[in-house]
Amino acid sequence: MKNKTLIIISLCCVLFIVITIIIANLPSVGRSFGYGMPGPARKDNDRRVVRTNAPPQVIYRLDDHRYLTLENYIACDKSGQVYYHDSQLGIKTRLEAFSRDGWSDDGKTRIKNQYAGDDQIQLKDVENSFMHFKGKLINNATNGVLVFPFVNNRWQGCSNNHGCYQTVLVSTDKGRTFFESTYDRSTSHPNIRTTFIIENDYYIRADGYGEYIKVVPYSDEKNVSNQYIGREGVMKIERMNGVGFFCDENIKPSKVKFIKPEKE
């Protein structure tokens, strides 16, 4: 009887090991489309890039000829590139959120967007920094200046010891080129009550939870000034009509391809 019990236990152990091995080597459901249960970890997983057939979406519009599109995305907030367009001037410029996508979590290792012979390629695990901005923009500039904020969400809640840089992309040549402008270093993200007001010579960052605004000149971002506006001023800004980034989450790619770049 004792031997029979030992045999049964041994068979159960063997069966468990076999089933575990089979499951570990099965492809995950929908993995080729970026969905479903995750498969076994791969050493090169973080270094792979993604190419999708997702249709471009207009995520922000200034007027009838100036707008932003999201392209080559897995989902609205996952991967993808953002481009600025000016159809009258024939401009299409890719917006690069360097301080969000350019460094590892510890801030020590540069991780450039990887290319594989096509500027539509981007790192697989890069989330979209622009779509994570949930506030609104009010563009009062009449000289073609552009300001687009993004959220540095690579660090969990920006709660590390150093804080994270609060940054926007600025163009003073009507969208042909963009540069980063850092207006703060803190442990809090922009939120749904954050408003950016774009003027000809400076931009304003207002937060519905505070009674101060930050005024940042384009010519010298180090000369940031904090101005007290009180609750009345905050409420006035919140009543202003502004537009945020919008993406239709129902639109998804039918094909997603993960590849390893030929040149690292």
Number of C-alpha atoms within 10 A of each C-alpha: 6 6 8 9 10 11 12 11 12 12 12 12 11 12 11 11 11 11 10 11 10 9 12 11 10 10 13 16 13 11 15 13 16 19 12 11 11 12 14 12 8 8 8 9 14 13 19 18 23 25 23 21 15 19 15 17 18 19 19 19 17 14 8 9 12 18 17 23 21 27 21 24 29 26 20 23 17 17 25 29 23 25 20 24 22 19 12 9 12 10 15 18 16 19 19 19 22 18 22 25 21 17 15 15 13 9 13 8 10 13 15 14 17 22 18 15 10 9 11 18 24 24 25 25 15 19 23 25 25 24 21 20 22 20 19 21 23 20 19 14 16 9 12 14 21 23 25 21 26 22 23 26 17 19 16 9 13 19 13 13 7 11 15 24 20 22 22 22 19 22 18 18 12 18 23 16 16 20 16 18 22 16 22 17 14 14 16 13 20 20 16 13 14 20 26 25 20 22 20 16 13 18 25 21 20 23 21 18 11 13 17 19 21 18 20 23 19 21 11 10 16 13 12 17 15 14 12 13 16 12 14 10 15 19 13 10 21 17 8 13 9 15 16 17 19 16 16 11 9 8 14 18 17 11 13 20 16 19 17 18 17 9 8 9
